[in-house]
């Protein structure tokens, strides 16, 4: 498996877990503080990745 395939697989797993929790199916209602932290999580991860990229270059 190439490194790109590994990254895409990891992003797909993270994205599907995030979508499952963020869309909140009728039987699963996360608490409000968790939902408030969960919705902007992709933006937080993108900013953290950008900071890491800038620090390592």
mmCIF file of the N, C-alpha and C atoms, coordinates in Angstrom:
data_MODEL
# 
_entry.id   MODEL 
# 
loop_
_atom_site.group_PDB 
_atom_site.id 
_atom_site.type_symbol 
_atom_site.label_atom_id 
_atom_site.label_alt_id 
_atom_site.label_comp_id 
_atom_site.label_asym_id 
_atom_site.label_entity_id 
_atom_site.label_seq_id 
_atom_site.pdbx_PDB_ins_code 
_atom_site.Cartn_x 
_atom_site.Cartn_y 
_atom_site.Cartn_z 
_atom_site.occupancy 
_atom_site.B_iso_or_equiv 
_atom_site.pdbx_formal_charge 
_atom_site.auth_seq_id 
_atom_site.auth_comp_id 
_atom_site.auth_asym_id 
_atom_site.auth_atom_id 
_atom_site.pdbx_PDB_model_num 
ATOM 1   N N  . UNK A 1 1  ? 0.854   -1.171 0.000  1.00 0.00 ? 1  UNK A N  1 
ATOM 2   C CA . UNK A 1 1  ? 0.000   0.000  0.000  1.00 0.00 ? 1  UNK A CA 1 
ATOM 3   C C  . UNK A 1 1  ? 0.900   1.235  0.000  1.00 0.00 ? 1  UNK A C  1 
ATOM 4   N N  . UNK A 1 2  ? 0.610   2.161  -0.875 1.00 0.00 ? 2  UNK A N  1 
ATOM 5   C CA . UNK A 1 2  ? 1.424   3.371  -0.948 1.00 0.00 ? 2  UNK A CA 1 
ATOM 6   C C  . UNK A 1 2  ? 1.069   4.309  0.203  1.00 0.00 ? 2  UNK A C  1 
ATOM 7   N N  . UNK A 1 3  ? 1.929   5.272  0.418  1.00 0.00 ? 3  UNK A N  1 
ATOM 8   C CA . UNK A 1 3  ? 1.700   6.231  1.500  1.00 0.00 ? 3  UNK A CA 1 
ATOM 9   C C  . UNK A 1 3  ? 0.429   7.045  1.234  1.00 0.00 ? 3  UNK A C  1 
ATOM 10  N N  . UNK A 1 4  ? 0.186   7.390  -0.025 1.00 0.00 ? 4  UNK A N  1 
ATOM 11  C CA . UNK A 1 4  ? -1.031  8.127  -0.364 1.00 0.00 ? 4  UNK A CA 1 
ATOM 12  C C  . UNK A 1 4  ? -2.274  7.311  -0.016 1.00 0.00 ? 4  UNK A C  1 
ATOM 13  N N  . UNK A 1 5  ? -2.253  6.037  -0.332 1.00 0.00 ? 5  UNK A N  1 
ATOM 14  C CA . UNK A 1 5  ? -3.395  5.176  -0.019 1.00 0.00 ? 5  UNK A CA 1 
ATOM 15  C C  . UNK A 1 5  ? -3.596  5.068  1.489  1.00 0.00 ? 5  UNK A C  1 
ATOM 16  N N  . UNK A 1 6  ? -2.508  5.028  2.245  1.00 0.00 ? 6  UNK A N  1 
ATOM 17  C CA . UNK A 1 6  ? -2.620  4.972  3.706  1.00 0.00 ? 6  UNK A CA 1 
ATOM 18  C C  . UNK A 1 6  ? -3.256  6.252  4.243  1.00 0.00 ? 6  UNK A C  1 
ATOM 19  N N  . UNK A 1 7  ? -2.810  7.399  3.744  1.00 0.00 ? 7  UNK A N  1 
ATOM 20  C CA . UNK A 1 7  ? -3.364  8.677  4.184  1.00 0.00 ? 7  UNK A CA 1 
ATOM 21  C C  . UNK A 1 7  ? -4.846  8.785  3.815  1.00 0.00 ? 7  UNK A C  1 
ATOM 22  N N  . UNK A 1 8  ? -5.187  8.385  2.602  1.00 0.00 ? 8  UNK A N  1 
ATOM 23  C CA . UNK A 1 8  ? -6.585  8.454  2.178  1.00 0.00 ? 8  UNK A CA 1 
ATOM 24  C C  . UNK A 1 8  ? -7.470  7.511  2.984  1.00 0.00 ? 8  UNK A C  1 
ATOM 25  N N  . UNK A 1 9  ? -6.960  6.341  3.306  1.00 0.00 ? 9  UNK A N  1 
ATOM 26  C CA . UNK A 1 9  ? -7.712  5.396  4.133  1.00 0.00 ? 9  UNK A CA 1 
ATOM 27  C C  . UNK A 1 9  ? -7.932  5.967  5.536  1.00 0.00 ? 9  UNK A C  1 
ATOM 28  N N  . UNK A 1 10 ? -6.899  6.559  6.111  1.00 0.00 ? 10 UNK A N  1 
ATOM 29  C CA . UNK A 1 10 ? -7.022  7.174  7.429  1.00 0.00 ? 10 UNK A CA 1 
ATOM 30  C C  . UNK A 1 10 ? -7.997  8.335  7.431  1.00 0.00 ? 10 UNK A C  1 
ATOM 31  N N  . UNK A 1 11 ? -7.931  9.174  6.393  1.00 0.00 ? 11 UNK A N  1 
ATOM 32  C CA . UNK A 1 11 ? -8.865  10.297 6.298  1.00 0.00 ? 11 UNK A CA 1 
ATOM 33  C C  . UNK A 1 11 ? -10.301 9.816  6.098  1.00 0.00 ? 11 UNK A C  1 
ATOM 34  N N  . UNK A 1 12 ? -10.470 8.754  5.335  1.00 0.00 ? 12 UNK A N  1 
ATOM 35  C CA . UNK A 1 12 ? -11.812 8.206  5.129  1.00 0.00 ? 12 UNK A CA 1 
ATOM 36  C C  . UNK A 1 12 ? -12.378 7.655  6.437  1.00 0.00 ? 12 UNK A C  1 
ATOM 37  N N  . UNK A 1 13 ? -11.549 6.972  7.216  1.00 0.00 ? 13 UNK A N  1 
ATOM 38  C CA . UNK A 1 13 ? -12.014 6.445  8.506  1.00 0.00 ? 13 UNK A CA 1 
ATOM 39  C C  . UNK A 1 13 ? -12.364 7.571  9.473  1.00 0.00 ? 13 UNK A C  1 
ATOM 40  N N  . UNK A 1 14 ? -11.495 8.571  9.553  1.00 0.00 ? 14 UNK A N  1 
ATOM 41  C CA . UNK A 1 14 ? -11.756 9.708  10.434 1.00 0.00 ? 14 UNK A CA 1 
ATOM 42  C C  . UNK A 1 14 ? -12.993 10.473 9.979  1.00 0.00 ? 14 UNK A C  1 
ATOM 43  N N  . UNK A 1 15 ? -13.109 10.678 8.680  1.00 0.00 ? 15 UNK A N  1 
ATOM 44  C CA . UNK A 1 15 ? -14.265 11.399 8.147  1.00 0.00 ? 15 UNK A CA 1 
ATOM 45  C C  . UNK A 1 15 ? -15.573 10.667 8.367  1.00 0.00 ? 15 UNK A C  1 
ATOM 46  N N  . UNK A 1 16 ? -15.551 9.360  8.214  1.00 0.00 ? 16 UNK A N  1 
ATOM 47  C CA . UNK A 1 16 ? -16.791 8.606  8.426  1.00 0.00 ? 16 UNK A CA 1 
ATOM 48  C C  . UNK A 1 16 ? -17.181 8.580  9.904  1.00 0.00 ? 16 UNK A C  1 
ATOM 49  N N  . UNK A 1 17 ? -16.197 8.482  10.788 1.00 0.00 ? 17 UNK A N  1 
ATOM 50  C CA . UNK A 1 17 ? -16.504 8.531  12.223 1.00 0.00 ? 17 UNK A CA 1 
ATOM 51  C C  . UNK A 1 17 ? -17.041 9.903  12.607 1.00 0.00 ? 17 UNK A C  1 
ATOM 52  N N  . UNK A 1 18 ? -16.436 10.952 12.045 1.00 0.00 ? 18 UNK A N  1 
ATOM 53  C CA . UNK A 1 18 ? -16.908 12.313 12.333 1.00 0.00 ? 18 UNK A CA 1 
ATOM 54  C C  . UNK A 1 18 ? -18.333 12.502 11.818 1.00 0.00 ? 18 UNK A C  1 
ATOM 55  N N  . UNK A 1 19 ? -18.594 12.051 10.593 1.00 0.00 ? 19 UNK A N  1 
ATOM 56  C CA . UNK A 1 19 ? -19.927 12.212 10.011 1.00 0.00 ? 19 UNK A CA 1 
ATOM 57  C C  . UNK A 1 19 ? -20.970 11.429 10.803 1.00 0.00 ? 19 UNK A C  1 
ATOM 58  N N  . UNK A 1 20 ? -20.610 10.241 11.263 1.00 0.00 ? 20 UNK A N  1 
ATOM 59  C CA . UNK A 1 20 ? -21.559 9.439  12.034 1.00 0.00 ? 20 UNK A CA 1 
ATOM 60  C C  . UNK A 1 20 ? -21.935 10.138 13.337 1.00 0.00 ? 20 UNK A C  1 
ATOM 61  N N  . UNK A 1 21 ? -20.978 10.793 13.969 1.00 0.00 ? 21 UNK A N  1 
ATOM 62  C CA . UNK A 1 21 ? -21.283 11.489 15.224 1.00 0.00 ? 21 UNK A CA 1 
ATOM 63  C C  . UNK A 1 21 ? -21.898 12.861 14.980 1.00 0.00 ? 21 UNK A C  1 
ATOM 64  N N  . UNK A 1 22 ? -21.442 13.569 13.947 1.00 0.00 ? 22 UNK A N  1 
ATOM 65  C CA . UNK A 1 22 ? -21.935 14.926 13.700 1.00 0.00 ? 22 UNK A CA 1 
ATOM 66  C C  . UNK A 1 22 ? -23.369 14.923 13.176 1.00 0.00 ? 22 UNK A C  1 
ATOM 67  N N  . UNK A 1 23 ? -23.716 13.931 12.364 1.00 0.00 ? 23 UNK A N  1 
ATOM 68  C CA . UNK A 1 23 ? -25.073 13.888 11.824 1.00 0.00 ? 23 UNK A CA 1 
ATOM 69  C C  . UNK A 1 23 ? -26.077 13.371 12.840 1.00 0.00 ? 23 UNK A C  1 
ATOM 70  N N  . UNK A 1 24 ? -25.603 12.732 13.888 1.00 0.00 ? 24 UNK A N  1 
ATOM 71  C CA . UNK A 1 24 ? -26.416 12.276 15.023 1.00 0.00 ? 24 UNK A CA 1 
ATOM 72  C C  . UNK A 1 24 ? -27.692 11.566 14.591 1.00 0.00 ? 24 UNK A C  1 
ATOM 73  N N  . UNK A 1 25 ? -27.599 10.272 14.347 1.00 0.00 ? 25 UNK A N  1 
ATOM 74  C CA . UNK A 1 25 ? -28.819 9.526  14.026 1.00 0.00 ? 25 UNK A CA 1 
ATOM 75  C C  . UNK A 1 25 ? -29.834 9.644  15.168 1.00 0.00 ? 25 UNK A C  1 
ATOM 76  N N  . UNK A 1 26 ? -31.108 9.415  14.883 1.00 0.00 ? 26 UNK A N  1 
ATOM 77  C CA . UNK A 1 26 ? -32.154 9.637  15.897 1.00 0.00 ? 26 UNK A CA 1 
ATOM 78  C C  . UNK A 1 26 ? -31.924 8.922  17.228 1.00 0.00 ? 26 UNK A C  1 
ATOM 79  N N  . UNK A 1 27 ? -31.327 7.753  17.228 1.00 0.00 ? 27 UNK A N  1 
ATOM 80  C CA . UNK A 1 27 ? -31.126 7.024  18.471 1.00 0.00 ? 27 UNK A CA 1 
ATOM 81  C C  . UNK A 1 27 ? -29.922 7.491  19.269 1.00 0.00 ? 27 UNK A C  1 
ATOM 82  N N  . UNK A 1 28 ? -29.065 8.301  18.665 1.00 0.00 ? 28 UNK A N  1 
ATOM 83  C CA . UNK A 1 28 ? -27.830 8.728  19.323 1.00 0.00 ? 28 UNK A CA 1 
ATOM 84  C C  . UNK A 1 28 ? -27.771 10.251 19.352 1.00 0.00 ? 28 UNK A C  1 
ATOM 85  N N  . UNK A 1 29 ? -27.961 10.831 20.507 1.00 0.00 ? 29 UNK A N  1 
ATOM 86  C CA . UNK A 1 29 ? -27.879 12.276 20.660 1.00 0.00 ? 29 UNK A CA 1 
ATOM 87  C C  . UNK A 1 29 ? -26.732 12.603 21.602 1.00 0.00 ? 29 UNK A C  1 
ATOM 88  N N  . UNK A 1 30 ? -25.580 13.043 21.072 1.00 0.00 ? 30 UNK A N  1 
ATOM 89  C CA . UNK A 1 30 ? -24.464 13.376 21.954 1.00 0.00 ? 30 UNK A CA 1 
ATOM 90  C C  . UNK A 1 30 ? -24.787 14.615 22.790 1.00 0.00 ? 30 UNK A C  1 
ATOM 91  N N  . UNK A 1 31 ? -24.145 14.757 23.943 1.00 0.00 ? 31 UNK A N  1 
ATOM 92  C CA . UNK A 1 31 ? -24.370 15.943 24.774 1.00 0.00 ? 31 UNK A CA 1 
ATOM 93  C C  . UNK A 1 31 ? -23.967 17.216 24.028 1.00 0.00 ? 31 UNK A C  1 
ATOM 94  N N  . UNK A 1 32 ? -24.542 18.329 24.435 1.00 0.00 ? 32 UNK A N  1 
ATOM 95  C CA . UNK A 1 32 ? -24.299 19.605 23.754 1.00 0.00 ? 32 UNK A CA 1 
ATOM 96  C C  . UNK A 1 32 ? -22.820 19.995 23.735 1.00 0.00 ? 32 UNK A C  1 
ATOM 97  N N  . UNK A 1 33 ? -22.057 19.872 24.850 1.00 0.00 ? 33 UNK A N  1 
ATOM 98  C CA . UNK A 1 33 ? -20.634 20.250 24.782 1.00 0.00 ? 33 UNK A CA 1 
ATOM 99  C C  . UNK A 1 33 ? -19.842 19.405 23.779 1.00 0.00 ? 33 UNK A C  1 
ATOM 100 N N  . UNK A 1 34 ? -20.166 18.119 23.695 1.00 0.00 ? 34 UNK A N  1 
ATOM 101 C CA . UNK A 1 34 ? -19.484 17.259 22.726 1.00 0.00 ? 34 UNK A CA 1 
ATOM 102 C C  . UNK A 1 34 ? -19.840 17.676 21.306 1.00 0.00 ? 34 UNK A C  1 
ATOM 103 N N  . UNK A 1 35 ? -21.092 17.983 21.075 1.00 0.00 ? 35 UNK A N  1 
ATOM 104 C CA . UNK A 1 35 ? -21.527 18.405 19.738 1.00 0.00 ? 35 UNK A CA 1 
ATOM 105 C C  . UNK A 1 35 ? -20.876 19.721 19.340 1.00 0.00 ? 35 UNK A C  1 
ATOM 106 N N  . UNK A 1 36 ? -20.729 20.647 20.284 1.00 0.00 ? 36 UNK A N  1 
ATOM 107 C CA . UNK A 1 36 ? -20.092 21.930 19.985 1.00 0.00 ? 36 UNK A CA 1 
ATOM 108 C C  . UNK A 1 36 ? -18.614 21.759 19.667 1.00 0.00 ? 36 UNK A C  1 
ATOM 109 N N  . UNK A 1 37 ? -17.958 20.794 20.272 1.00 0.00 ? 37 UNK A N  1 
ATOM 110 C CA . UNK A 1 37 ? -16.549 20.535 19.980 1.00 0.00 ? 37 UNK A CA 1 
ATOM 111 C C  . UNK A 1 37 ? -16.393 19.697 18.720 1.00 0.00 ? 37 UNK A C  1 
ATOM 112 N N  . UNK A 1 38 ? -17.388 18.897 18.403 1.00 0.00 ? 38 UNK A N  1 
ATOM 113 C CA . UNK A 1 38 ? -17.301 17.971 17.280 1.00 0.00 ? 38 UNK A CA 1 
ATOM 114 C C  . UNK A 1 38 ? -17.505 18.654 15.935 1.00 0.00 ? 38 UNK A C  1 
ATOM 115 N N  . UNK A 1 39 ? -18.401 19.608 15.857 1.00 0.00 ? 39 UNK A N  1 
ATOM 116 C CA . UNK A 1 39 ? -18.712 20.222 14.571 1.00 0.00 ? 39 UNK A CA 1 
ATOM 117 C C  . UNK A 1 39 ? -17.519 20.940 13.936 1.00 0.00 ? 39 UNK A C  1 
ATOM 118 N N  . UNK A 1 40 ? -16.728 21.740 14.654 1.00 0.00 ? 40 UNK A N  1 
ATOM 119 C CA . UNK A 1 40 ? -15.581 22.393 14.006 1.00 0.00 ? 40 UNK A CA 1 
ATOM 120 C C  . UNK A 1 40 ? -14.309 21.545 13.988 1.00 0.00 ? 40 UNK A C  1 
ATOM 121 N N  . UNK A 1 41 ? -14.388 20.273 14.353 1.00 0.00 ? 41 UNK A N  1 
ATOM 122 C CA . UNK A 1 41 ? -13.200 19.424 14.423 1.00 0.00 ? 41 UNK A CA 1 
ATOM 123 C C  . UNK A 1 41 ? -12.409 19.365 13.115 1.00 0.00 ? 41 UNK A C  1 
ATOM 124 N N  . UNK A 1 42 ? -13.032 19.233 11.935 1.00 0.00 ? 42 UNK A N  1 
ATOM 125 C CA . UNK A 1 42 ? -12.231 19.216 10.705 1.00 0.00 ? 42 UNK A CA 1 
ATOM 126 C C  . UNK A 1 42 ? -11.418 20.493 10.500 1.00 0.00 ? 42 UNK A C  1 
ATOM 127 N N  . UNK A 1 43 ? -11.964 21.625 10.895 1.00 0.00 ? 43 UNK A N  1 
ATOM 128 C CA . UNK A 1 43 ? -11.224 22.886 10.764 1.00 0.00 ? 43 UNK A CA 1 
ATOM 129 C C  . UNK A 1 43 ? -10.039 22.891 11.718 1.00 0.00 ? 43 UNK A C  1 
ATOM 130 N N  . UNK A 1 44 ? -10.239 22.429 12.945 1.00 0.00 ? 44 UNK A N  1 
ATOM 131 C CA . UNK A 1 44 ? -9.139  22.344 13.905 1.00 0.00 ? 44 UNK A CA 1 
ATOM 132 C C  . UNK A 1 44 ? -8.023  21.447 13.384 1.00 0.00 ? 44 UNK A C  1 
ATOM 133 N N  . UNK A 1 45 ? -8.391  20.305 12.825 1.00 0.00 ? 45 UNK A N  1 
ATOM 134 C CA . UNK A 1 45 ? -7.387  19.380 12.303 1.00 0.00 ? 45 UNK A CA 1 
ATOM 135 C C  . UNK A 1 45 ? -6.640  19.979 11.118 1.00 0.00 ? 45 UNK A C  1 
ATOM 136 N N  . UNK A 1 46 ? -7.339  20.703 10.266 1.00 0.00 ? 46 UNK A N  1 
ATOM 137 C CA . UNK A 1 46 ? -6.693  21.343 9.123  1.00 0.00 ? 46 UNK A CA 1 
ATOM 138 C C  . UNK A 1 46 ? -5.708  22.415 9.578  1.00 0.00 ? 46 UNK A C  1 
ATOM 139 N N  . UNK A 1 47 ? -6.073  23.210 10.562 1.00 0.00 ? 47 UNK A N  1 
ATOM 140 C CA . UNK A 1 47 ? -5.171  24.234 11.094 1.00 0.00 ? 47 UNK A CA 1 
ATOM 141 C C  . UNK A 1 47 ? -3.971  23.590 11.774 1.00 0.00 ? 47 UNK A C  1 
ATOM 142 N N  . UNK A 1 48 ? -4.191  22.536 12.537 1.00 0.00 ? 48 UNK A N  1 
ATOM 143 C CA . UNK A 1 48 ? -3.083  21.842 13.198 1.00 0.00 ? 48 UNK A CA 1 
ATOM 144 C C  . UNK A 1 48 ? -2.129  21.242 12.172 1.00 0.00 ? 48 UNK A C  1 
ATOM 145 N N  . UNK A 1 49 ? -2.667  20.664 11.103 1.00 0.00 ? 49 UNK A N  1 
ATOM 146 C CA . UNK A 1 49 ? -1.821  20.109 10.052 1.00 0.00 ? 49 UNK A CA 1 
ATOM 147 C C  . UNK A 1 49 ? -1.024  21.210 9.363  1.00 0.00 ? 49 UNK A C  1 
ATOM 148 N N  . UNK A 1 50 ? -1.638  22.360 9.129  1.00 0.00 ? 50 UNK A N  1 
ATOM 149 C CA . UNK A 1 50 ? -0.930  23.485 8.521  1.00 0.00 ? 50 UNK A CA 1 
ATOM 150 C C  . UNK A 1 50 ? 0.196   23.987 9.407  1.00 0.00 ? 50 UNK A C  1 
ATOM 151 N N  . UNK A 1 51 ? -0.045  24.100 10.696 1.00 0.00 ? 51 UNK A N  1 
ATOM 152 C CA . UNK A 1 51 ? 1.003   24.534 11.630 1.00 0.00 ? 51 UNK A CA 1 
ATOM 153 C C  . UNK A 1 51 ? 2.141   23.524 11.673 1.00 0.00 ? 51 UNK A C  1 
ATOM 154 N N  . UNK A 1 52 ? 1.809   22.252 11.681 1.00 0.00 ? 52 UNK A N  1 
ATOM 155 C CA . UNK A 1 52 ? 2.838   21.209 11.675 1.00 0.00 ? 52 UNK A CA 1 
ATOM 156 C C  . UNK A 1 52 ? 3.660   21.278 10.388 1.00 0.00 ? 52 UNK A C  1 
ATOM 157 N N  . UNK A 1 53 ? 2.988   21.483 9.269  1.00 0.00 ? 53 UNK A N  1 
ATOM 158 C CA . UNK A 1 53 ? 3.693   21.570 7.990  1.00 0.00 ? 53 UNK A CA 1 
ATOM 159 C C  . UNK A 1 53 ? 4.636   22.764 7.964  1.00 0.00 ? 53 UNK A C  1 
ATOM 160 N N  . UNK A 1 54 ? 4.181   23.894 8.477  1.00 0.00 ? 54 UNK A N  1 
ATOM 161 C CA . UNK A 1 54 ? 5.044   25.081 8.518  1.00 0.00 ? 54 UNK A CA 1 
ATOM 162 C C  . UNK A 1 54 ? 6.227   24.883 9.454  1.00 0.00 ? 54 UNK A C  1 
ATOM 163 N N  . UNK A 1 55 ? 6.013   24.187 10.547 1.00 0.00 ? 55 UNK A N  1 
ATOM 164 C CA . UNK A 1 55 ? 7.088   23.985 11.518 1.00 0.00 ? 55 UNK A CA 1 
ATOM 165 C C  . UNK A 1 55 ? 8.150   23.022 11.007 1.00 0.00 ? 55 UNK A C  1 
ATOM 166 N N  . UNK A 1 56 ? 7.755   22.058 10.184 1.00 0.00 ? 56 UNK A N  1 
ATOM 167 C CA . UNK A 1 56 ? 8.724   21.065 9.727  1.00 0.00 ? 56 UNK A CA 1 
ATOM 168 C C  . UNK A 1 56 ? 9.471   21.495 8.470  1.00 0.00 ? 56 UNK A C  1 
ATOM 169 N N  . UNK A 1 57 ? 8.992   22.489 7.778  1.00 0.00 ? 57 UNK A N  1 
ATOM 170 C CA . UNK A 1 57 ? 9.664   22.926 6.537  1.00 0.00 ? 57 UNK A CA 1 
ATOM 171 C C  . UNK A 1 57 ? 10.723  23.950 6.825  1.00 0.00 ? 57 UNK A C  1 
# 
